[in-house]
């Protein structure tokens, strides 16, 4: 969960999980099918490889 999808700890964990999944399945496309994001930054979520249909947004005041 990262409002901006730029929090260092969140991205470090996400990259580790992403690398594990891609290595295990041998397919970059697995990320868009098996990852979800909790963020308000759809562009960064998309760049990471997560389908924005799998993104849960929330209010700015949270």
One Martini backbone bead per residue (centre of mass of N, CA, C, O) as a GRO file, in nm:
protein
   62
    1UNK     BB    1   0.093   0.039   0.027
    2UNK     BB    2   0.077   0.341  -0.184
    3UNK     BB    3  -0.013   0.637  -0.277
    4UNK     BB    4   0.247   0.700  -0.484
    5UNK     BB    5   0.437   0.453  -0.552
    6UNK     BB    6   0.739   0.548  -0.382
    7UNK     BB    7   0.795   0.378  -0.148
    8UNK     BB    8   1.069   0.215  -0.063
    9UNK     BB    9   0.962  -0.035   0.093
   10UNK     BB   10   0.741  -0.113  -0.103
   11UNK     BB   11   0.921  -0.144  -0.360
   12UNK     BB   12   1.114  -0.353  -0.251
   13UNK     BB   13   0.899  -0.571  -0.201
   14UNK     BB   14   0.775  -0.573  -0.486
   15UNK     BB   15   1.036  -0.650  -0.642
   16UNK     BB   16   1.083  -0.916  -0.500
   17UNK     BB   17   0.812  -1.048  -0.576
   18UNK     BB   18   0.841  -1.010  -0.880
   19UNK     BB   19   1.100  -1.174  -0.921
   20UNK     BB   20   0.991  -1.439  -0.810
   21UNK     BB   21   0.756  -1.475  -1.009
   22UNK     BB   22   0.916  -1.460  -1.274
   23UNK     BB   23   1.115  -1.688  -1.210
   24UNK     BB   24   0.897  -1.913  -1.158
   25UNK     BB   25   0.728  -1.854  -1.446
   26UNK     BB   26   0.878  -1.703  -1.690
   27UNK     BB   27   0.673  -1.432  -1.677
   28UNK     BB   28   0.592  -1.101  -1.701
   29UNK     BB   29   0.271  -1.125  -1.728
   30UNK     BB   30   0.209  -1.219  -1.434
   31UNK     BB   31   0.188  -0.948  -1.292
   32UNK     BB   32  -0.088  -0.845  -1.415
   33UNK     BB   33  -0.245  -1.111  -1.294
   34UNK     BB   34  -0.113  -1.131  -0.967
   35UNK     BB   35  -0.132  -0.827  -0.906
   36UNK     BB   36  -0.181  -0.569  -0.665
   37UNK     BB   37  -0.299  -0.231  -0.582
   38UNK     BB   38  -0.249   0.040  -0.335
   39UNK     BB   39  -0.344   0.344  -0.491
   40UNK     BB   40  -0.325   0.682  -0.664
   41UNK     BB   41  -0.096   0.584  -0.892
   42UNK     BB   42  -0.154   0.467  -1.196
   43UNK     BB   43   0.110   0.511  -1.354
   44UNK     BB   44   0.303   0.354  -1.163
   45UNK     BB   45   0.152   0.090  -1.171
   46UNK     BB   46   0.180   0.044  -1.474
   47UNK     BB   47   0.495   0.055  -1.487
   48UNK     BB   48   0.528  -0.202  -1.302
   49UNK     BB   49   0.279  -0.409  -1.433
   50UNK     BB   50   0.002  -0.332  -1.329
   51UNK     BB   51  -0.317  -0.360  -1.356
   52UNK     BB   52  -0.554  -0.111  -1.307
   53UNK     BB   53  -0.785  -0.318  -1.244
   54UNK     BB   54  -0.584  -0.400  -0.979
   55UNK     BB   55  -0.670  -0.122  -0.843
   56UNK     BB   56  -0.680   0.037  -0.524
   57UNK     BB   57  -0.827   0.309  -0.418
   58UNK     BB   58  -0.811   0.635  -0.248
   59UNK     BB   59  -0.819   0.891  -0.056
   60UNK     BB   60  -0.627   1.173   0.002
   61UNK     BB   61  -0.683   1.181   0.329
   62UNK     BB   62  -0.536   0.895   0.400
   0.00000   0.00000   0.00000
